Amino acid sequence: MPIVIHELVVTAEVEQRISTESNRESGERQSIDREELIRECTEQVLKQLQRQKER
């Protein structure tokens, strides 16, 4: 007998550390990381869409 999950609840705790020196130095790195994350997400979404199209 299969199990069907109608709702999934995820909880998380996030801490933000404030450091002016590291923010200045990592500002450029964060924008690069953000662009890379967007690129990777887009690639994965396109792969999923292609898989669904093949079915």
MDTraj code that builds the backbone (N, CA, C; nanometers):
import mdtraj as md
import numpy as np

residues = "MET PRO ILE VAL ILE HIS GLU LEU VAL VAL THR ALA GLU VAL GLU GLN ARG ILE SER THR GLU SER ASN ARG GLU SER GLY GLU ARG GLN SER ILE ASP ARG GLU GLU LEU ILE ARG GLU CYS THR GLU GLN VAL LEU LYS GLN LEU GLN ARG GLN LYS GLU ARG".split()
xyz = np.array([
    [0.0851, -0.1176, 0.0000],
    [0.0000, 0.0000, 0.0000],
    [0.0903, 0.1248, 0.0000],
    [0.0762, 0.2116, -0.0999],
    [0.1629, 0.3297, -0.1082],
    [0.1280, 0.4347, -0.0034],
    [0.2268, 0.5098, 0.0334],
    [0.2094, 0.6191, 0.1283],
    [0.2071, 0.7494, 0.0494],
    [0.1072, 0.8326, 0.0730],
    [0.0952, 0.9608, 0.0036],
    [0.1153, 1.0721, 0.1052],
    [0.2066, 1.1621, 0.0754],
    [0.2322, 1.2769, 0.1621],
    [0.1656, 1.3982, 0.0982],
    [0.0681, 1.4559, 0.1675],
    [-0.0035, 1.5713, 0.1152],
    [0.0612, 1.7024, 0.1562],
    [0.1348, 1.7000, 0.2647],
    [0.1943, 1.8235, 0.3139],
    [0.3285, 1.7911, 0.3781],
    [0.4263, 1.8742, 0.3504],
    [0.5581, 1.8575, 0.4078],
    [0.5995, 1.9905, 0.4696],
    [0.6344, 1.9889, 0.5965],
    [0.6720, 2.1111, 0.6673],
    [0.8214, 2.1067, 0.6960],
    [0.8920, 2.2116, 0.6549],
    [1.0356, 2.2208, 0.6769],
    [1.0617, 2.3452, 0.7607],
    [1.1388, 2.3285, 0.8673],
    [1.1754, 2.4431, 0.9500],
    [1.3272, 2.4551, 0.9520],
    [1.3740, 2.5782, 0.9611],
    [1.5180, 2.6024, 0.9638],
    [1.5470, 2.7261, 1.0470],
    [1.6658, 2.7291, 1.1036],
    [1.7116, 2.8458, 1.1769],
    [1.8281, 2.9060, 1.1001],
    [1.8237, 3.0361, 1.0825],
    [1.9286, 3.1050, 1.0077],
    [1.9904, 3.2105, 1.0965],
    [2.1232, 3.2125, 1.0977],
    [2.1957, 3.3137, 1.1733],
    [2.2631, 3.4074, 1.0752],
    [2.2586, 3.5346, 1.1061],
    [2.3289, 3.6318, 1.0238],
    [2.4407, 3.6914, 1.1063],
    [2.5603, 3.6812, 1.0563],
    [2.6750, 3.7382, 1.1253],
    [2.7106, 3.8692, 1.0563],
    [2.7246, 3.9723, 1.1336],
    [2.7533, 4.1036, 1.0793],
    [2.9011, 4.1345, 1.1023],
    [2.9708, 4.1577, 0.9926],
    [3.1120, 4.1923, 0.9995],
    [3.1422, 4.2864, 0.8837],
    [3.1773, 4.4085, 0.9146],
    [3.1969, 4.5075, 0.8093],
    [3.3177, 4.4761, 0.7224],
    [3.4258, 4.4258, 0.7797],
    [3.5445, 4.3932, 0.7004],
    [3.5163, 4.2819, 0.6020],
    [3.4574, 4.1742, 0.6477],
    [3.4316, 4.0611, 0.5597],
    [3.3270, 4.0972, 0.4548],
    [3.2302, 4.1824, 0.4884],
    [3.1306, 4.2240, 0.3898],
    [3.1938, 4.3015, 0.2763],
    [3.2876, 4.3878, 0.3074],
    [3.3554, 4.4653, 0.2029],
    [3.4359, 4.3742, 0.1116],
    [3.5085, 4.2812, 0.1709],
    [3.5944, 4.1927, 0.0927],
    [3.5141, 4.0896, 0.0148],
    [3.4063, 4.0419, 0.0706],
    [3.3305, 3.9353, 0.0062],
    [3.2159, 3.9877, -0.0794],
    [3.1982, 4.1181, -0.0898],
    [3.0897, 4.1740, -0.1698],
    [3.0958, 4.1291, -0.3141],
    [3.2138, 4.1344, -0.3729],
    [3.2295, 4.0912, -0.5117],
    [3.2111, 3.9400, -0.5222],
    [3.2655, 3.8672, -0.4265],
    [3.2549, 3.7215, -0.4270],
    [3.1084, 3.6787, -0.4162],
    [3.0284, 3.7483, -0.3346],
    [2.8873, 3.7142, -0.3186],
    [2.8114, 3.7334, -0.4489],
    [2.8405, 3.8407, -0.5226],
    [2.7709, 3.8617, -0.6485],
    [2.8078, 3.7529, -0.7483],
    [2.9336, 3.7082, -0.7473],
    [2.9741, 3.5992, -0.8357],
    [2.9052, 3.4702, -0.7937],
    [2.9020, 3.4422, -0.6644],
    [2.8343, 3.3224, -0.6151],
    [2.6863, 3.3264, -0.6500],
    [2.6254, 3.4424, -0.6412],
    [2.4827, 3.4557, -0.6726],
    [2.4579, 3.4274, -0.8205],
    [2.5433, 3.4805, -0.9058],
    [2.5291, 3.4559, -1.0491],
    [2.5471, 3.3075, -1.0805],
    [2.6433, 3.2449, -1.0161],
    [2.6663, 3.1022, -1.0364],
    [2.5466, 3.0205, -0.9889],
    [2.4896, 3.0590, -0.8762],
    [2.3716, 2.9897, -0.8234],
    [2.2541, 3.0022, -0.9202],
    [2.2321, 3.1205, -0.9728],
    [2.1232, 3.1422, -1.0689],
    [2.1465, 3.0582, -1.1938],
    [2.2701, 3.0556, -1.2414],
    [2.3033, 2.9786, -1.3609],
    [2.2773, 2.8299, -1.3378],
    [2.3188, 2.7802, -1.2220],
    [2.3009, 2.6386, -1.1903],
    [2.1529, 2.6024, -1.1763],
    [2.0761, 2.6885, -1.1100],
    [1.9331, 2.6632, -1.0939],
    [1.8627, 2.6607, -1.2290],
    [1.8975, 2.7554, -1.3143],
    [1.8373, 2.7612, -1.4472],
    [1.8679, 2.6342, -1.5249],
    [1.9907, 2.5885, -1.5162],
    [2.0306, 2.4665, -1.5858],
    [1.9505, 2.3459, -1.5368],
    [1.9335, 2.3342, -1.4060],
    [1.8589, 2.2217, -1.3499],
    [1.7114, 2.2270, -1.3892],
    [1.6533, 2.3467, -1.3907],
    [1.5127, 2.3602, -1.4308],
    [1.4962, 2.3192, -1.5767],
    [1.5862, 2.3637, -1.6627],
    [1.5780, 2.3269, -1.8039],
    [1.5923, 2.1761, -1.8230],
    [1.6792, 2.1123, -1.7451],
    [1.6933, 1.9670, -1.7534],
    [1.5638, 1.8970, -1.7130],
    [1.5003, 1.9448, -1.6038],
    [1.3746, 1.8858, -1.5588],
    [1.2658, 1.9013, -1.6648],
    [1.2579, 2.0194, -1.7255],
    [1.1589, 2.0425, -1.8302],
    [1.1833, 1.9509, -1.9498],
    [1.3074, 1.9306, -1.9853],
    [1.3402, 1.8415, -2.0958],
    [1.2996, 1.6975, -2.0636],
    [1.3244, 1.6547, -1.9393],
    [1.2847, 1.5190, -1.8982],
    [1.1344, 1.5007, -1.9059],
    [1.0597, 1.6009, -1.8610],
    [0.9144, 1.5927, -1.8651],
    [0.8635, 1.5901, -2.0096],
    [0.9295, 1.6629, -2.0945],
    [0.8908, 1.6688, -2.2354],
    [0.9128, 1.5348, -2.3035],
    [1.0190, 1.4625, -2.2625],
    [1.0500, 1.3326, -2.3215],
    [0.9477, 1.2257, -2.2866],
    [0.8808, 1.2397, -2.1753],
    [0.7834, 1.1395, -2.1301],
    [0.6637, 1.1435, -2.2135],
])
top = md.Topology()
chain = top.add_chain()
for i, resn in enumerate(residues, 1):
    res = top.add_residue(resn, chain, resSeq=i)
    for name in ("N", "CA", "C"):
        top.add_atom(name, md.element.get_by_symbol(name[0]), res)
traj = md.Trajectory(xyz[None], top)
